[in-house]
Amino acid sequence: MTSDPSATGPPPDPKAGRFDALAAALRRVLLVVAVLAGLGALLPGSAGRAAAWAAIVVLMATPLVRVGWLGRRWFRRGDPRFGLVAVGVLAVVAVAALLG
């Protein structure tokens, strides 16, 4: 038996940090939405309405930006099937926005 602690456990995953930038960006967006929503609740009149609308817009745009980021990543990494699915999702949302 060996007592070397580095010999136990699985080897390090080379892909472990690939979504760190996306996770950090999503945490920042969450903070921005929370601040805007708080301002929307506290500010009177049109300033409060503007902050509330900004919170809603940022909250709704975030998943679409994430889909675009993933689609670009899939095309760049050579998996056009998933990239085309991302383009399709964004196209459906765009058509719905135009028709709505």
Summary of the structure (lengths in Angstrom):
residues: 100
radius of gyration: 20.6
end to end distance: 67.9
largest distance: 72.1
contacts: 211
relative contact order: 0.07
helix: 78%
strand: 0%
